[in-house]
């Protein structure tokens, strides 16, 4: 993991939590449970080049495909 990935993950988790009025801890647990964190790590090379809104939209899609119910 590069030194840039952790700050990116932190920002993405915070932004996700803000969009859905979740605490950072709740957002982290949700993204971990439904594959969002794994997705961000695996596709960091693409996701960090997109806007944060696009990244969150991608997380919503991935988590829904894995059983998450937020929308």
C-alpha angles and dihedrals in degrees: 000000000000124000088251097056098068095055089046092051091048093052092045093051092048092048092047090051092048093051092053099034092246129142116250090252093052091047091050093049092047094048091046093048096048100040100258095124093048089050092052092049095046095046100033091123090064103028097054090059093058128079116272090246090056091048091052090048088053090050091053091053094047094046093047090052088054096050103276116142105201117115 
